Amino acid sequence: MEKIILYVDDAAYAREFLAKLSPAAVGTGARHWVLVACAPRMTHRISKWVSHSARENWRAKWFAKVQEQLLPVLRLRDGQVTPVLAKGPLAELTQQLKLEHGAAQVVDARRPKIGVDLEPVAPDVPSPGQSGWAVPGGVLGMGALLVLANELSE
């Protein structure tokens, strides 16, 4: 049985990602999916108003909702699913899961976010949406302003 570690932070995006993924990319036949859910981070300011137990309760509810949406898709064709809620650095979690489950393919199906570099899940797995370089919005705005000023002065 082929084992695949799947990192997810948005169930709807992950469903679209899996639909676009070619069968050759993840193999054929029965699969054992290790579904790693990466809950959205809360700002440190929330900690003033929300207790630790309330945050953990919210994470558990979010995790249950993600499982509810993704388990039917992953269980197609006799797939087996082991759900995991990510806590701590993802690269370390990937190493731990590979030791626990043996050789496994790692698939990063987290939604890319503009202006945010996602934490890599493993050294050999590129984060989604990373093009290798990023231009801050201020630099783009200043460039547009300079081009506009140049056009008006002519």
C-alpha positions in Angstrom: 0.0 0.0 0.0 1.4 3.4 -1.1 1.7 5.9 1.7 1.2 9.6 1.1 1.7 12.4 3.7 -0.8 15.2 2.7 -0.4 18.7 4.2 -3.6 20.7 4.2 -4.7 24.1 5.6 -7.9 24.7 3.7 -10.3 21.8 2.9 -11.9 23.4 -0.2 -8.5 24.2 -1.7 -7.2 20.7 -0.9 -10.2 19.1 -2.7 -9.5 21.2 -5.8 -5.8 20.4 -5.5 -6.5 16.6 -5.3 -8.9 16.8 -8.2 -6.2 18.4 -10.4 -3.5 16.0 -9.2 -2.8 13.4 -11.9 -3.2 9.7 -10.8 0.4 9.1 -12.0 1.6 11.7 -9.5 0.3 9.8 -6.5 0.3 6.3 -8.0 -2.6 3.9 -8.5 -4.2 1.3 -6.3 -4.9 1.4 -2.5 -3.3 4.3 -0.6 -2.7 5.1 3.0 -3.1 8.9 3.4 -1.6 10.6 6.4 -3.7 13.7 6.5 -1.8 16.5 8.3 -4.0 19.5 9.0 -2.3 22.8 9.6 -4.7 25.0 11.5 -4.6 28.8 10.8 -2.4 30.7 13.2 -3.9 33.2 15.6 -2.3 36.5 16.3 -0.5 37.0 19.6 -3.0 39.7 20.5 -5.8 37.1 20.6 -4.0 35.4 23.5 -5.0 38.4 25.7 -8.7 37.6 25.2 -8.9 33.9 24.6 -7.7 31.2 27.0 -5.4 28.4 25.9 -8.2 25.8 26.4 -10.5 27.9 24.2 -7.9 28.1 21.4 -7.3 24.3 21.6 -11.1 23.7 21.5 -11.3 25.9 18.4 -8.4 24.0 16.7 -10.2 20.7 17.5 -13.4 21.9 15.9 -11.5 23.2 12.9 -9.7 19.9 12.6 -13.0 17.9 12.8 -14.5 20.1 10.0 -11.5 19.6 7.7 -11.7 15.8 8.3 -15.5 15.8 7.5 -14.8 17.5 4.2 -11.7 15.5 3.1 -12.2 12.0 4.5 -14.8 10.9 1.8 -12.4 12.1 -1.0 -9.4 10.3 0.5 -11.3 7.1 1.2 -12.2 6.6 -2.5 -10.9 3.3 -3.9 -10.3 1.7 -0.5 -8.0 4.4 0.8 -7.0 4.4 4.4 -6.6 7.7 6.3 -4.7 8.6 9.4 -5.6 12.2 10.5 -2.9 14.3 12.3 -3.2 17.8 13.7 0.1 19.6 13.1 1.8 21.3 16.1 5.3 22.6 15.9 7.7 22.8 13.0 6.4 21.0 9.9 9.8 19.7 8.7 10.3 17.9 12.1 6.7 16.5 11.9 7.5 15.2 8.4 10.6 13.4 9.7 8.7 11.9 12.6 5.9 10.7 10.3 8.4 9.2 7.8 10.0 7.3 10.7 6.6 6.1 12.0 5.0 5.2 8.6 8.1 4.3 6.6 8.9 5.6 3.1 6.1 8.0 2.1 5.6 10.6 -0.6 5.0 14.1 0.8 2.4 16.3 -0.9 1.9 19.9 0.1 -1.7 21.0 -0.6 -1.7 24.1 1.5 -3.3 27.2 0.0 -0.6 29.7 -1.2 -1.0 33.1 0.4 0.1 36.4 -1.2 3.0 38.0 0.6 3.4 35.0 3.0 6.1 32.4 2.7 4.7 29.1 3.9 6.9 27.0 6.2 8.5 24.2 4.2 7.2 20.7 5.1 10.4 19.0 4.0 13.7 20.1 2.4 12.9 18.4 -0.9 9.3 19.6 -1.2 8.7 23.1 -2.5 6.0 25.2 -0.7 3.0 26.0 -2.9 3.1 29.4 -4.6 6.7 30.1 -4.1 8.3 31.5 -7.3 11.8 31.9 -5.8 11.5 35.7 -5.4 9.1 38.2 -4.0 8.6 41.9 -4.5 7.2 43.9 -1.5 4.1 45.9 -2.3 5.8 49.2 -1.4 8.5 48.6 -4.0 5.9 47.9 -6.7 4.0 51.0 -5.7 7.1 53.2 -5.7 8.0 51.8 -9.2 4.6 52.6 -10.5 4.8 56.1 -9.0 8.2 56.8 -10.7 6.9 55.6 -14.1 3.8 57.8 -13.7 6.0 60.8 -12.7 8.2 60.2 -15.7 5.3 60.0 -18.1 3.8 63.3 -16.7 7.1 65.2 -17.0 7.5 64.5 -20.7 
